[in-house]
Amino acid sequence: MLHRPLSDPVQKPSAAVPRPLPQSPLTRRRPRGVLGLAAFTLLLGICFGKPLFDLAQFACHSELYSHTLLIPIVSAYLIWLKRRDLTPIGEPAPRWAMLPFLGGVALLAGYWFFRRSGWRPGQNDYLAAMILALLLFALGAFLLLMGTRTLRALAFPIAFLIFIVPFPTIMEHWIENFFQRGSAEAAYGLFKLSGMPVFRQGMAFQLPGFSLEVAPQCSGIHSSLVLLITSLLAGHLLLRTPWPRAILVLAVIPLALVRNGLRICILGQLCVRLSPDWINSDFHHHGGPLFFAASLVPFFLLLLFLRKRETQASGVSTAPFSSVCWRKSED
């Protein structure tokens, strides 16, 4: 016969062990990697001090690259937003780090070789080579000290730094020529739609009693570049899947061409119907921000549409799963 003990043995309460406070993923990182990256970045800043100073001066006096000084600030803010999602540093990747290191060395060697061969680079070419080499060296140090896992987590903020690199002269002329011709095509179509008699010869438009020419300054390359940067940021922060992000970025090109064509068409209409003096007005020379603000309206409408479609798609995909879970809990 089994006898149950009258009372269970009294257990002494164990002493409360203080739990460590939760740490942020940034504080869990190996200090050697973070300090090493900071030291290497400081060393790069010293070695490339003159190109960085020249870039700052160039950006302050250039309308096209006036956004350059804001890019590192935005990139740092994006990294700060991801600070809680970062995992501890993975294994260093010296093999992958060699690729950007070799790319930076090859870029500098090629630049100095062609310069000694008699090539006289412009300010754009000089800054493009120096700043791109700086970014390649920084990327190599990041891979060597922080690992590929952290690089994948911070891929967009790091890639976003490419916008501090000025376009080489050839590339800038090609982009400017593309938007110039595309804007002329859009303006010609809008003139036809409005019923305005027009004769086009290249970049020149012959209107009733007035002639108009689309100059390279009318390409709107600066506002188009700013709109491209805005689309990348908006897609990264507000959209979740690749295809809506790609659609938002690709929509910048037709939107920029229609905006420039509309500006040219309205200016031509004013010169014909009111006075040819409108060609010398502030509306012509300083009206770019007005049309840029107007182009943001269809841009944000498209963004809202893509975001809504993403929400609906995610709701449809998760509905069967939620119903199954509800039935199981009910059983």
Buried (B, 14 or more C-beta within 10 A) or exposed (E): EEEEEEEEEEEEEEEEEEEEEEEEBEEEBEEEBBEBBEEBBEEBEEEBEEBBEBBEEBBEEBEBBEBBEEBEEBBEEBBEEEEEEBEBBBEBBEEBBEBBBEBBBEBBEEBEEBBEEEEEBEBBBBBBBBBBBBBBBBBBBBBBBBBBBBBEBBEBBBEBBEBBBBBBBEEBEEBBEBBBBBBBBBBBEBBEEEEBEBEBEEBEBEBEEBBBEBEEEBBBBBBBBBBBBBBBBBBBEBBEEEEBBEBBBEBBBEBBBBBBBBBBBBBBBBBBEEEBEBBEBEBBEEBBEEBBEEBBEEBEEBBEEBBEBBEEEEEEEEEEEEEEEEEEEEE
